[in-house]
Amino acid sequence: MSGVRRGLPRVPGGEPWPPAREVPAWVADAVAAEEPTLDESASVAHAVVEPAGSPRGTVPLRRGLPRVAGGQPWPDEGFAPAWVEAPSDDDAAGVTGTTPEPPADAAAPTDAPLGAESATVAPEAAPPSRTARRSLHPHARRAMLAAVMLAIVGAVLVVLARWYVGSEGGADFIARYPGRAPQPEETPVGIPTWLSWQHFFNVFLMVLVVRTGLQVRRQSRPPAYWTSRGPAATRIGLPSWTHQALDVLWVVNGVVYVVMLFATGQWMRIVPTSWDVIPGVVSTTLQYLSLEWPAEDGWVYYNSLQQIVYFLTVFVAAPLAIASGVRMSMYWRGSQRWDRLYPASVARAIHFPVMIYFVAFVVGHVGLVLATGARQNLNHMYAGRDDASWLGVVIFALSLVVIVGAVVALRPMFVAPVASKFGTVSSR
């Protein structure tokens, strides 16, 4: 038996590696039988990587055990480079990686053996470059590209709409169809108080529903879990429970809204009653694109584009969101029959595009409200009055504060106490 030949430490300032131990006699005889010769073209071993153009040292490489039984000692014969790179923490743990190039002012080693603790160690790798830190996430790049494309398409549409509206044919078309939606004579005038409050509740809940829905979609592991009580316990992530609880409130608010629409006759303001609404939609769209806002009075009637969009939102998009959301929720699981009739994959293919529609509707609606007479429009929508006061603007500003505060409060520390009233909340 003889001792193992030891080399460089695995970590800076550590003991030479491998640990001191005895080896079989046949291995020691094999090593002793090979008389090493110095070959300047030999490669450098393992953690010592010699960069192109670096000077060679004068210290021969210390050779250790063969890598296979009966083989040659390892590493190959050669000289140590003029600098020595110590392995990183990942290399010390067995993770391979690329060794960074040594700095220009790295000191040359002394004549001491490579296994000695006095070997020069290069500093740690430099932090990521400024360019690497500024690189955008692929989703951010796609979003920026989509925004640029939308801006270009929008600019082109504005130019085309202004050209057509200024032409003789376009002027005649708009004169024939100014964009006012035909309504029955008994259509009520004005915005009642209940509708103003419903408008706020709907926006409030919709913002929270979209926020939690995106959180569920992006999150790989929820911060906490909610488990229902009872024999058939259902376990979901806390963000999923929050999203579904908000969905229930949004559906209840929508049912109240639809009942009040038909009970008070307000449905006639948003339900088309004549086919003239179709050319009216085209006319109104051209007027908006040409930046010549259509003459309207939201206190008395909606234009054709508003009417058709409100109708689609209330009676088409909302039912689709409910039907697809219920199919994906915890309330409809484990039924093989429904899996065949209405697969969850179909519900997911419907649910996300409907969410995108609602986001686009809110952004476009709020943008036009602010661009076509913010004070008057906000008075109609939030204050239920048709005057020149600033009450509607104040209520709108306060509603934004409430919505932002609710979004900030949607955190596990605030949601968990509420969720625990309806089930068990745990961290795993």
ABEGO torsion letter per residue (X at the ends): XBBBBBBBBABBGBBBOBBBBBBBAAAAAAAAABBBBBBAABBBBEABBBBBGBBBBABBBBBBBBABBGBBBOBBBEBBBABBBBBBAAAAAGBBBBBBBBBAABBBBBABBAABAABBBBBBBBBBBAAAAABBBAAAAAAAAAAAAAAAAAAAAAAAAAAAAABAAAAAAAAABAGBBBBBAABBBEBBAAAAAAAAAAAAAAAAAAAAAAAAAABABBABBBBBBEABBBBBBAAAAAAAAAAAAAAAAAAAAAAAAAAAGAAAAABBABAAAAAAAAAAAAAAAAGBBBBBBAAABBBAAAAAAAAAAAAAAAAAAAAAAAAABAABBGBAAAAAABBAAAAAAAAAAAAAAAAAAAAAAAAAAAAAGAAAAAAAAAAGBBBABAAAAAAAAAAAAAAAAAAAABBAAAAAAAAAAABBBBAX
